[in-house]
Amino acid sequence: MRSLVDFWNRIPLKAMLALTIACLLVREQYPFSNFPMFGSFVGQTYYLYLADQSGKPLPALAFSVPTNGIKKFYDGRLRKLKKASRKGEKLASMDDRAVAEETLRYLISRRNKRPPELTTIQLVRVDISVANNQIMKKKRITAEIPIRE
């Protein structure tokens, strides 16, 4: 027993070794996995990012929100809108634009100090799909609103 204690005391990264052993025992089981679990992959998805008036990307953390937080807010509002509309009805582009503008207003309300050159903020959506074994990207400005002090 004494030799086992001496061995443990000589290991320089005890916490890492203990964590590695725990992860091997638990394996890939929710919530102990950081990887998304998918039953199947869909053929399309999208991501959102912020841009200034010239289309240059902006850091989301300047608005106190992580990048995935933008999409979560946006998707949440779209889900509410779809739930409120009749089943099977496709959202109009005006509804999508209203949700995008609401997302931008929310982000502006959370922003840190605005850089003086930033006058307008855009929410850019990049649709990604797979067609003929090719990854296709289609970018569009979903909404654009001015920033007022």
N, C-alpha and C positions, 0 to 999 in steps of 0.2 A: 504494500500500500504506500509505503514511504517513497518508493521509486516512482510510482505513478504521480504523486504530488510533486516530486522533484522535476519530473518530465513536464508537467503542466506549467510549473513556474518558469521553465526555460523557454517556453513558446512565446515569441515576441508579440504576436498578433492574436491574443486570446479571444477577443470579442469577435474578430472576423472568423476564426475557426469555429467558434460556438454558433455563429449565425449561419455559416455554411452547412454545418451539421443539421441545424434546425430546418433549414430550407430543403435539404435532401430528404429529411424525414417527412415534412409536410407535403412536399412536391408541388405541382402546379394545381392548387385548389383555391378557388375564390374564398376569401379576399386576399390570399397570400401571393397573388400573382399580379404583376404590373402589366401583363400582356392582355390585350383585348381577346375575349373568347368569342369566336364566331362559329356558328353552325355551318354557314356557307357564305360565300362572298357574292356581293351584288356586283353588277356590271358597271355601276356608276356611283360616284360620290362627289363631294365638293368640299372646298375649304374657303374660308373668308379671311381677308386681311384689310387693314386700314391703309389709306393712302392720303397724301396731301393733295393740294389743288393741281399739282403738276403730275400726279400719278405715282410719285415716289412713295414706297412703303414706309409706314410709321411703326415704331415699336408699340406693341399693345400695352406694355408695362407703363408707358407714359400716361395711360388711362387707368392705371391700377387694376388691370385685368390681364390674366394670362391669355395667350392666343386662343387656347381651346375654350376659354370662357366666352369669347365673342360668339363662337358657333353655338355653344350651349344656350346662351340667351336668345339668339336668333331662332334656333330650332324650337325652343320652348314657346316662343310667341307664335311661330307658325303652327305648332300643334294646337295651341288654344284656338287659333283662328279656324283651323280645319275642323276642330271639334264643334265649334259654334255654327259652322256652315252645314249645309245638308250633306248627308253621306254620299260619297261618290262624286261630289262636285269638285272639279279642279279649281285650285286657287287662281284668281286672275292676277295678271302682272301688277295691277294696281295694289292688290292686297300684299303682294310680296314687297313692293316698294314701300308701303306703309310700315311693314314690319322692319324693313331695313332702316328706314328713317327713325323709327322708335329705338332701334338698337343704337344708332349713332347718337341720338339725344341722351340715352342712358350713359353711353361711354363719355360723352362730353361732360356730363354732370359729375363724373368720377375722375376727371383728368387732373393731373398735376398742373403746375404752372405752364401755360401755353407759350410755346416759342413765338416771338413776335412775327415771324414770317408765315406762320400757319393761319390762313384765313378761311380755308374750307377743308372739310374732311370727307373722304369717300369710303364707302364700304364696297370692296371689290370681291366678287364671287368668281371662283375658278371651278368650273365643272370638269370633272375627270371621268372619262369613260373608256371602255375597251371595245374596239371594233377591228375586226380582221387582224387580231393579235397585235394591234397597235394601241398605245396609250394616247388618247386624244385629250387635249386641254382646250377649254373655251373660256376666255376671260371676259367679264362684263362688269361695268360699274352698276351696282344694284341701287345705290342711293348716294346722294351728295348734298350736304347741307353746309351753310356758312357757320363759322364759329363767331359768336358775339361775346363780348366781355360783359 
